[in-house]
Amino acid sequence: HRDLHSFPTRRSSDLTSGQAQLTFANRPGQEGAVLNGRLEFSNLTANSGGRQVAWKQPISLALAAKETAQGPVIETFKCESTFLRIQVSGTPSQLTGTATFDAGKLAEQSRGFVDLGGTRLDGHVSAELTLKRTADGAFDANAKLRLNGFQFALPERPAWTEDALSLTVSATGQSNASGPTRLNTAVVKMESGSDLVETRLLEPVADFRGSGPWQVELHSRGQLTRWPGRLAWWLPSKTWSAQGSYDLVAGATLSGTALAIRQARLTAQTLEIAGPKVVAREPRLEMSLTGRCDWASRRLELENATLASSTIAVQATRFICSLPPRGPVELTGSLVGQAALDRVRALATLDAKAPPAWSLGGRLVGRAEFKQSGGLVTGHVDGQITDLDIVHKSGQRFQDRDVRFVAQGNYNDASRLVHIEQAEFTSATLKCSLAGKIAELNTQPDLQLSGRIDYDMERLSLFVRSLVGEGFRLAGRGSSPIAYQGVWGSDKAVATGKLGWSWAQVYGFQLGAGELQASLTKGLLDVQPLTAIMIV
């Protein structure tokens, strides 16, 4: 018997008094030792911010067990409290247990002793366990967990709520004291309303405590509404939400170092996912994947992967990306995709009552090809935007029927050098070509780039007005060399370029021909004096 006092439990709260009583007896029986024990805490009081709180019967534990010719027998093990009850009993051949837990009572009674902050906890939890075992070590285990009216909410995270959730686990196998535990079958199943997640072991696992491999099949379907709460621990903000229905089927092999997905298929309908800075709405989304991820060697292999929705469609074929801790980088395969630009723009439209200042239309298509030869990776990227349409809320509009881009180059892993053989952007408004190299890509990128820009100032000013509204108009065509030499962001970098026009109107002022020439030297932007004639 011992008194508890002055035990710090939370900020501005001290445990000032309480009792802990332990009784234990070990006596010989007919077949072996007979054990009886009891541990009880009672009459806890604490000072919380000048207010006294009390907890008369927090928890008690009781054990009655004995040795027999067949092995140890637990006649009863009990844990009793106002919020928790556990009872276990059984023999080496059969063990059963039950538990009930009132989360609301725990939160209420411990609030004066433990600082819960903004955490909310409520609901009822119950559990059942049955374990059967034969003389040769074969076992059959079953467990069931139920949550009713459950709520768990962390500060600044989505709340996890379940009206009625059940989780069942069943497994069979072989266990011997001197050897590994073999798992022959295993099923884990979660049900909550229309939500279902079921994982099934397809092949026996020789050593349960080892690194596998585990061949499993996963089937999950239902509504997305509760998943932000279930995943709240990994979400950075409470503003994440999800709506819509989904169906996921996957077959995979998991080991200690890698995950191989034989086939995975996901279908979602009336999908809406909202976060701090994005809202995605899709009538239907489909995804399929076959590949492998090895996190030990940092290698990703996608034999075939597709994502299709009304916003974007992407396909990867025989794509390999490897960034090993030691050894050469590897990049091979092809990527093709297309996107509806109006729906891409809608991803950032957070408030339907406050539409964005400008809208976007058109379609983007593109492809990328990568090949590997020794330590040299060669790549080619090209794409096209058709019927580009940008409209500002003031009515200013910019259109371009055909915008194209292409880039080609290589990466030498031995020298860590990116060589840009060709990079071109072409439209009725602007044409830009660039070539050069980038060194020290992994540390401080050193750029040695040069090229030329050809522009139509009238169309370029129309493009700017479509984004920011009225204010200025320019006319004329021009051409200028452009360059960037040095470490990116360094005060030793040097950049040059210029723009010229034949006529301009800037916020009501009319100007004649002019030129704006700028350079970046030693971290300072140097703009040459504006050369223009004001028209009165």
C-alpha positions as CSV (number, residue, x, y, z in Angstrom):
1,H,0.0,0.0,0.0
2,R,1.5,3.3,-1.0
3,D,0.4,7.0,-1.2
4,L,0.8,9.0,-4.4
5,H,1.4,12.7,-4.1
6,S,2.9,15.7,-5.9
7,F,3.2,13.7,-9.2
8,P,3.2,16.2,-12.2
9,T,0.6,15.1,-14.7
10,R,-0.1,18.2,-16.9
11,R,0.8,21.8,-17.1
12,S,-0.7,23.7,-14.1
13,S,-1.9,20.3,-12.6
14,D,-0.4,18.2,-9.8
15,L,-1.5,14.9,-8.4
16,T,-1.8,15.7,-4.7
17,S,-3.0,12.5,-3.2
18,G,-4.1,8.9,-3.9
19,Q,-3.5,5.3,-3.1
20,A,-2.0,2.3,-4.9
21,Q,-2.6,-1.1,-3.3
22,L,-0.8,-4.3,-4.4
23,T,-1.5,-7.8,-3.1
24,F,0.2,-10.9,-4.5
25,A,0.3,-14.6,-3.4
26,N,2.2,-17.5,-4.8
27,R,1.5,-20.9,-3.2
28,P,1.9,-24.5,-4.3
29,G,-1.0,-26.4,-5.7
30,Q,-1.7,-30.0,-6.7
31,E,0.0,-29.6,-10.1
32,G,2.1,-26.5,-9.7
33,A,2.2,-22.9,-8.5
34,V,-1.1,-21.1,-7.9
35,L,-0.9,-17.3,-8.4
36,N,-3.3,-14.6,-7.1
37,G,-2.7,-10.9,-7.5
38,R,-4.5,-7.6,-7.4
39,L,-3.4,-4.0,-8.1
40,E,-5.8,-1.1,-7.3
41,F,-5.5,2.6,-7.6
42,S,-8.1,4.7,-5.7
43,N,-9.0,8.2,-4.4
44,L,-6.8,10.2,-6.8
45,T,-7.0,14.0,-6.3
46,A,-5.2,16.7,-8.2
47,N,-4.9,20.5,-8.3
48,S,-5.7,21.8,-11.7
49,G,-5.3,25.5,-12.0
50,G,-6.4,26.1,-8.4
51,R,-9.4,23.8,-8.8
52,Q,-9.4,20.4,-7.0
53,V,-10.4,17.4,-9.1
54,A,-11.0,13.8,-7.8
55,W,-11.2,10.3,-9.2
56,K,-12.3,7.8,-6.7
57,Q,-11.8,4.5,-8.5
58,P,-9.6,5.0,-11.6
59,I,-8.6,1.3,-12.3
60,S,-8.0,-2.1,-10.7
61,L,-6.3,-5.2,-12.0
62,A,-6.8,-8.8,-10.7
63,L,-5.2,-12.1,-11.8
64,A,-5.9,-15.7,-10.8
65,A,-3.7,-18.3,-12.6
66,K,-2.2,-21.8,-11.9
67,E,0.1,-24.3,-13.4
68,T,-1.3,-27.6,-14.7
69,A,0.1,-30.7,-16.5
70,Q,-1.2,-29.2,-19.8
71,G,0.5,-25.8,-19.1
72,P,-0.4,-22.5,-17.5
73,V,-4.1,-21.8,-17.0
74,I,-5.5,-18.3,-16.6
75,E,-8.6,-18.7,-14.5
76,T,-9.4,-15.0,-14.7
77,F,-7.7,-11.8,-15.5
78,K,-9.8,-8.7,-15.0
79,C,-9.2,-5.0,-15.5
80,E,-12.1,-2.8,-14.2
81,S,-12.7,0.9,-14.3
82,T,-15.5,3.3,-14.9
83,F,-14.2,3.6,-18.6
84,L,-12.6,0.2,-19.2
85,R,-13.4,-3.5,-18.5
86,I,-11.2,-6.4,-19.7
87,Q,-11.7,-10.1,-18.9
88,V,-9.4,-12.9,-20.1
89,S,-9.5,-16.6,-19.2
90,G,-8.3,-19.8,-20.7
91,T,-5.9,-22.7,-21.1
92,P,-3.0,-23.4,-23.5
93,S,-5.5,-25.0,-25.9
94,Q,-8.2,-22.2,-25.8
95,L,-8.0,-18.6,-24.7
96,T,-10.9,-16.1,-24.7
97,G,-11.1,-12.4,-23.9
98,T,-13.5,-9.5,-24.0
99,A,-13.1,-5.8,-23.5
100,T,-15.3,-2.7,-23.4
101,F,-14.1,0.9,-23.4
102,D,-16.0,4.1,-22.9
103,A,-13.9,6.8,-24.6
104,G,-16.2,9.6,-23.5
105,K,-15.9,8.7,-19.8
106,L,-12.1,8.5,-20.1
107,A,-11.9,11.9,-21.6
108,E,-14.3,13.4,-19.0
109,Q,-12.6,11.8,-15.9
110,S,-9.0,12.3,-17.0
111,R,-9.4,15.9,-18.2
112,G,-8.3,17.3,-14.8
113,F,-5.3,15.0,-14.7
114,V,-4.1,14.9,-18.3
115,D,-3.8,17.9,-20.7
116,L,-5.9,16.8,-23.8
117,G,-5.4,20.2,-25.5
118,G,-7.9,20.4,-28.3
119,T,-8.3,16.6,-28.7
120,R,-11.9,15.3,-28.6
121,L,-12.7,11.7,-27.7
122,D,-16.1,10.0,-27.4
123,G,-17.9,6.8,-28.1
124,H,-18.0,3.1,-27.1
125,V,-15.5,0.4,-28.1
126,S,-15.8,-3.3,-27.5
127,A,-13.5,-6.2,-28.5
128,E,-13.6,-10.0,-28.5
129,L,-10.7,-12.5,-28.8
130,T,-10.6,-16.3,-29.3
131,L,-7.4,-18.3,-29.7
132,K,-7.5,-22.1,-30.2
133,R,-4.3,-24.2,-30.3
134,T,-3.6,-27.9,-30.7
135,A,-0.9,-30.0,-29.2
136,D,1.2,-29.9,-32.4
137,G,1.3,-26.1,-32.4
138,A,-1.5,-25.4,-35.0
139,F,-3.5,-22.3,-34.0
140,D,-6.7,-20.6,-35.1
141,A,-7.2,-17.0,-33.9
142,N,-10.2,-14.7,-34.3
143,A,-10.7,-11.1,-33.0
144,K,-13.4,-8.5,-33.5
145,L,-13.4,-4.8,-32.6
146,R,-16.5,-2.6,-32.7
147,L,-16.8,1.2,-32.5
148,N,-20.2,2.8,-31.8
149,G,-20.8,6.5,-31.8
150,F,-17.1,7.0,-31.9
151,Q,-15.3,10.4,-32.4
152,F,-11.6,11.2,-32.3
153,A,-10.5,14.6,-33.3
154,L,-6.9,16.0,-33.2
155,P,-6.4,19.8,-33.1
156,E,-6.3,21.3,-36.6
157,R,-7.1,17.9,-38.2
158,P,-10.3,16.4,-39.7
159,A,-12.5,14.6,-37.1
160,W,-12.7,10.8,-37.3
161,T,-16.3,9.8,-36.6
162,E,-17.9,6.3,-36.9
163,D,-21.6,5.5,-36.3
164,A,-20.9,1.8,-36.2
165,L,-17.6,0.3,-37.4
166,S,-16.5,-3.4,-37.0
167,L,-13.0,-4.7,-37.6
168,T,-12.5,-8.5,-37.7
169,V,-9.2,-10.4,-37.9
170,S,-8.8,-14.1,-38.4
171,A,-5.7,-16.2,-38.9
172,T,-4.5,-19.8,-38.9
173,G,-1.0,-21.1,-38.8
174,Q,1.7,-23.1,-36.9
175,S,3.7,-21.9,-33.9
176,N,6.4,-23.6,-31.9
177,A,8.4,-22.3,-29.1
178,S,11.7,-23.2,-30.7
179,G,10.9,-22.1,-34.3
180,P,9.3,-19.4,-36.4
181,T,5.6,-18.8,-36.5
182,R,4.0,-19.8,-39.8
183,L,0.9,-18.0,-41.1
184,N,-1.2,-20.1,-43.4
185,T,-4.3,-17.9,-43.8
186,A,-5.2,-14.4,-42.7
187,V,-8.1,-12.0,-43.4
188,V,-8.6,-8.5,-42.1
189,K,-12.0,-6.9,-42.7
190,M,-13.3,-3.5,-41.8
191,E,-17.0,-2.5,-42.3
192,S,-18.7,0.8,-41.6
193,G,-22.0,1.5,-43.2
194,S,-21.4,1.0,-46.9
195,D,-17.7,1.2,-46.5
196,L,-15.7,-2.0,-46.8
197,V,-11.9,-2.7,-46.6
198,E,-10.9,-6.4,-46.9
199,T,-7.3,-7.7,-47.1
200,R,-6.6,-11.4,-47.6
201,L,-3.4,-13.4,-47.5
202,L,-3.1,-15.4,-50.7
203,E,0.0,-17.6,-49.9
204,P,1.3,-18.9,-46.6
205,V,4.1,-16.9,-44.9
206,A,6.9,-19.1,-43.5
207,D,7.9,-16.6,-40.7
208,F,5.4,-14.2,-39.4
209,R,8.1,-12.1,-37.8
210,G,10.3,-12.1,-40.9
211,S,10.3,-9.7,-43.9
212,G,8.0,-11.8,-46.1
213,P,7.2,-11.9,-48.9
214,W,3.5,-11.4,-48.2
215,Q,1.2,-12.0,-51.2
216,V,-2.1,-10.1,-50.5
217,E,-5.3,-9.1,-52.2
218,L,-7.1,-5.9,-51.2
219,H,-10.7,-4.9,-51.9
220,S,-12.1,-1.6,-50.7
221,R,-15.3,0.2,-51.7
222,G,-17.7,2.7,-50.3
223,Q,-17.9,6.5,-49.7
224,L,-14.9,8.8,-49.3
225,T,-16.6,11.1,-46.7
226,R,-15.0,9.5,-43.6
227,W,-11.5,8.9,-45.0
228,P,-10.0,12.3,-44.2
229,G,-10.8,11.7,-40.6
230,R,-9.4,8.1,-40.7
231,L,-6.2,9.5,-42.2
232,A,-6.1,12.7,-40.1
233,W,-2.8,11.8,-38.5
234,W,-1.1,12.2,-41.9
235,L,-3.0,15.2,-43.2
236,P,-1.5,18.7,-42.6
237,S,-4.7,20.6,-42.2
238,K,-8.3,20.2,-41.0
239,T,-9.6,21.7,-44.2
240,W,-9.2,18.5,-46.2
241,S,-12.5,16.9,-47.2
242,A,-13.6,14.2,-49.7
243,Q,-16.9,13.2,-51.3
244,G,-18.0,10.5,-53.7
245,S,-18.0,6.8,-54.1
246,Y,-15.0,4.5,-54.9
247,D,-14.0,0.9,-55.7
248,L,-10.5,-0.3,-55.3
249,V,-9.1,-3.8,-56.2
250,A,-5.4,-4.6,-55.9
251,G,-3.1,-7.6,-55.7
252,A,0.4,-7.0,-54.3
253,T,3.5,-8.6,-52.9
254,L,5.0,-6.9,-49.9
255,S,8.5,-7.5,-48.5
256,G,10.8,-5.7,-46.1
257,T,12.3,-3.6,-48.9
258,A,9.8,-3.5,-51.7
259,L,6.2,-3.4,-52.8
260,A,5.2,-5.1,-56.1
261,I,1.8,-4.4,-57.4
262,R,0.6,-7.1,-59.8
263,Q,-2.5,-5.1,-60.7
264,A,-4.5,-2.3,-59.1
265,R,-7.7,-0.7,-60.4
266,L,-9.4,2.3,-58.8
267,T,-12.7,3.8,-60.0
268,A,-14.3,6.9,-58.3
269,Q,-17.6,8.6,-59.2
270,T,-18.9,12.1,-58.3
271,L,-15.5,12.7,-56.8
272,E,-14.8,15.9,-54.9
273,I,-11.5,16.4,-52.9
274,A,-10.9,19.8,-51.3
275,G,-7.8,21.1,-49.5
276,P,-6.3,24.4,-48.4
277,K,-5.6,25.6,-51.9
278,V,-7.2,23.2,-54.3
279,V,-10.6,21.7,-55.2
280,A,-10.9,18.7,-57.5
281,R,-14.2,17.7,-58.9
282,E,-14.5,14.7,-61.3
283,P,-17.7,13.0,-62.5
284,R,-15.6,9.8,-62.9
285,L,-12.0,8.9,-62.4
286,E,-10.3,5.7,-63.3
287,M,-6.7,4.5,-62.5
288,S,-4.8,1.3,-63.1
289,L,-1.3,0.4,-62.2
290,T,1.2,-2.5,-62.6
291,G,4.6,-1.9,-61.1
292,R,7.1,-2.1,-58.3
293,C,8.7,0.2,-55.8
294,D,11.9,-0.7,-54.0
295,W,12.5,1.9,-51.2
296,A,15.9,0.4,-50.2
297,S,17.4,1.1,-53.7
298,R,15.0,4.1,-54.3
299,R,13.8,2.5,-57.6
300,L,10.3,2.9,-59.2
301,E,9.2,0.7,-62.1
302,L,5.9,1.2,-63.8
303,E,5.2,-1.5,-66.4
304,N,1.9,0.3,-67.2
305,A,0.0,3.0,-65.3
306,T,-3.0,5.1,-66.5
307,L,-5.0,7.9,-65.0
308,A,-8.1,9.1,-66.8
309,S,-10.6,11.8,-65.9
310,S,-12.4,14.7,-67.5
311,T,-9.5,17.0,-66.4
312,I,-6.4,14.9,-67.2
313,A,-5.3,11.7,-68.8
314,V,-1.8,10.3,-68.3
315,Q,-0.2,7.0,-69.3
316,A,3.2,5.7,-68.3
317,T,4.7,2.7,-70.2
318,R,7.8,0.8,-69.1
319,F,8.8,3.7,-67.0
320,I,11.8,3.3,-64.7
321,C,13.2,6.0,-62.4
322,S,16.1,5.0,-60.1
323,L,17.9,7.4,-57.7
324,P,20.2,4.9,-55.8
325,P,22.2,6.1,-52.8
326,R,25.3,4.8,-54.7
327,G,25.6,4.2,-58.4
328,P,24.2,5.8,-61.6
329,V,20.8,7.4,-62.0
330,E,18.5,5.5,-64.3
331,L,15.6,7.0,-66.3
332,T,13.8,5.1,-69.2
333,G,10.3,4.8,-70.6
334,S,7.6,7.0,-72.0
335,L,4.9,9.3,-70.7
336,V,1.9,10.7,-72.7
337,G,-0.8,12.9,-71.4
338,Q,-3.5,15.5,-72.2
339,A,-5.4,18.0,-70.1
340,A,-8.5,20.2,-70.4
341,L,-7.2,23.6,-69.4
342,D,-10.6,24.9,-68.3
343,R,-10.8,22.1,-65.7
344,V,-7.2,22.5,-64.6
345,R,-8.0,26.2,-63.9
346,A,-11.1,25.1,-61.9
347,L,-8.8,23.2,-59.5
348,A,-7.8,26.5,-58.0
349,T,-11.4,27.9,-57.9
350,L,-12.0,27.6,-54.2
351,D,-15.2,29.7,-53.8
352,A,-17.9,29.4,-56.4
353,K,-19.4,32.7,-55.1
354,A,-16.1,34.5,-55.9
355,P,-15.0,33.4,-59.4
356,P,-11.4,33.9,-60.4
357,A,-10.2,37.1,-62.1
358,W,-9.5,35.2,-65.3
359,S,-10.7,32.0,-67.0
360,L,-8.7,29.5,-69.1
361,G,-9.6,27.3,-72.0
362,G,-7.9,25.0,-74.5
363,R,-6.4,21.5,-74.6
364,L,-2.9,20.5,-73.8
365,V,-1.3,17.3,-75.2
366,G,2.3,16.2,-74.6
367,R,4.7,13.3,-74.5
368,A,8.1,12.5,-73.0
369,E,10.6,9.8,-74.0
370,F,13.6,8.7,-72.0
371,K,16.4,6.3,-73.0
372,Q,19.3,4.9,-71.1
373,S,22.7,3.9,-72.5
374,G,25.3,3.3,-69.8
375,G,25.6,6.4,-67.6
376,L,23.9,8.6,-70.3
377,V,20.2,9.4,-70.2
378,T,18.7,11.0,-73.3
379,G,15.3,12.7,-73.3
380,H,12.8,14.2,-75.6
381,V,9.7,16.2,-74.6
382,D,7.2,17.9,-76.8
383,G,3.7,19.2,-76.5
384,Q,1.0,21.4,-78.0
385,I,-1.8,23.7,-76.7
386,T,-4.7,24.0,-79.1
387,D,-7.4,26.8,-79.0
388,L,-5.8,28.6,-76.0
389,D,-8.4,31.0,-74.6
390,I,-7.8,33.4,-71.6
391,V,-10.5,35.8,-70.6
392,H,-10.3,38.4,-67.9
393,K,-13.4,39.4,-65.9
394,S,-13.1,42.9,-67.5
395,G,-13.7,41.3,-70.9
396,Q,-10.1,41.4,-72.1
397,R,-9.4,38.2,-74.1
398,F,-6.3,36.5,-75.5
399,Q,-6.5,33.6,-78.0
400,D,-3.9,31.5,-79.7
401,R,-4.9,28.5,-81.9
402,D,-1.6,26.7,-81.8
403,V,1.2,26.8,-79.1
404,R,4.0,24.3,-79.3
405,F,7.0,23.4,-77.2
406,V,9.9,20.9,-77.6
407,A,13.0,20.1,-75.7
408,Q,15.8,17.6,-76.3
409,G,18.9,16.9,-74.3
410,N,20.8,14.4,-72.2
411,Y,22.2,13.8,-68.6
412,N,25.7,12.4,-68.0
413,D,25.7,10.7,-64.6
414,A,29.5,10.6,-64.3
415,S,29.9,14.4,-64.8
416,R,26.4,15.3,-63.3
417,L,25.9,17.5,-66.4
418,V,22.6,18.3,-68.2
419,H,23.1,19.2,-71.8
420,I,20.2,21.0,-73.4
421,E,20.6,20.5,-77.1
422,Q,17.3,22.2,-78.1
423,A,14.5,23.9,-76.2
424,E,11.9,25.8,-78.2
425,F,8.6,27.5,-77.6
426,T,6.6,28.7,-80.6
427,S,3.3,30.6,-80.9
428,A,1.8,33.5,-82.8
429,T,2.9,35.8,-79.8
430,L,6.3,34.5,-78.9
431,K,9.1,32.3,-80.2
432,C,11.9,31.4,-77.9
433,S,14.9,29.1,-78.4
434,L,17.5,28.1,-75.8
435,A,20.5,25.8,-75.6
436,G,23.3,25.2,-73.2
437,K,24.2,23.1,-70.1
438,I,23.5,22.9,-66.4
439,A,26.2,21.6,-64.1
440,E,26.1,20.6,-60.4
441,L,22.4,19.8,-60.6
442,N,22.3,18.1,-57.2
443,T,23.9,21.0,-55.2
444,Q,24.0,24.5,-56.7
445,P,22.9,24.4,-60.3
446,D,25.3,26.3,-62.6
447,L,23.5,27.4,-65.7
448,Q,25.3,28.3,-69.0
449,L,22.3,29.1,-71.3
450,S,21.9,31.3,-74.3
451,G,19.3,31.8,-77.0
452,R,17.0,34.2,-78.8
453,I,13.5,35.6,-78.3
454,D,11.2,36.9,-81.1
455,Y,8.0,38.6,-80.0
456,D,4.9,40.4,-81.1
457,M,4.3,43.2,-78.5
458,E,0.7,43.8,-79.5
459,R,-0.2,40.2,-78.8
460,L,2.0,40.0,-75.8
461,S,0.3,43.0,-74.2
462,L,-3.1,41.4,-75.1
463,F,-1.9,38.3,-73.2
464,V,-1.0,40.4,-70.1
465,R,-4.4,42.3,-70.2
466,S,-6.2,38.9,-70.3
467,L,-4.7,38.2,-66.9
468,V,-4.7,41.6,-65.1
469,G,-7.2,43.7,-67.0
470,E,-6.9,47.0,-68.8
471,G,-3.9,49.3,-68.3
472,F,-1.5,49.3,-71.2
473,R,-1.2,48.5,-74.9
474,L,1.9,48.0,-77.0
475,A,2.6,47.4,-80.6
476,G,5.6,46.3,-82.7
477,R,7.7,43.3,-83.3
478,G,11.2,42.6,-82.1
479,S,14.0,40.1,-81.5
480,S,16.7,39.9,-78.8
481,P,19.4,37.5,-77.6
482,I,18.9,36.2,-74.1
483,A,21.4,34.6,-71.8
484,Y,22.0,33.3,-68.2
485,Q,25.5,32.5,-67.0
486,G,26.3,31.4,-63.5
487,V,25.0,29.6,-60.4
488,W,21.2,30.0,-60.0
489,G,20.4,32.8,-57.6
490,S,24.0,33.6,-57.1
491,D,25.3,37.2,-56.9
492,K,27.9,36.2,-59.5
493,A,25.3,35.2,-62.1
494,V,24.9,37.3,-65.3
495,A,21.6,37.5,-67.3
496,T,20.7,39.7,-70.3
497,G,17.7,40.5,-72.5
498,K,15.6,43.3,-73.9
499,L,12.2,44.2,-75.3
500,G,11.3,46.9,-77.8
501,W,8.0,48.4,-79.2
502,S,7.0,50.8,-81.9
503,W,4.0,52.4,-80.0
504,A,2.6,52.2,-76.5
505,Q,-0.3,53.4,-74.3
506,V,0.3,53.0,-70.6
507,Y,-2.5,53.9,-68.2
508,G,-3.7,56.8,-70.5
509,F,-0.2,58.0,-71.5
510,Q,0.8,57.5,-75.2
511,L,4.4,56.7,-76.0
512,G,6.3,56.3,-79.3
513,A,8.9,53.8,-80.1
514,G,11.0,52.5,-77.1
515,E,13.2,49.8,-75.7
516,L,13.6,48.2,-72.3
517,Q,17.0,46.6,-71.8
518,A,17.7,44.7,-68.6
519,S,20.7,42.7,-67.2
520,L,21.5,40.9,-63.9
521,T,25.0,41.3,-62.7
522,K,26.4,40.5,-59.3
523,G,22.9,40.0,-57.9
524,L,21.8,43.5,-59.0
525,L,19.1,44.1,-61.6
526,D,20.3,46.8,-64.0
527,V,17.6,48.4,-66.2
528,Q,18.9,50.7,-68.8
529,P,17.1,54.1,-69.0
530,L,13.7,53.7,-70.8
531,T,14.0,55.1,-74.3
532,A,10.6,56.3,-75.5
533,I,9.0,59.4,-76.9
534,M,5.8,60.7,-75.3
535,I,3.1,61.7,-77.7
536,V,1.1,64.7,-76.7
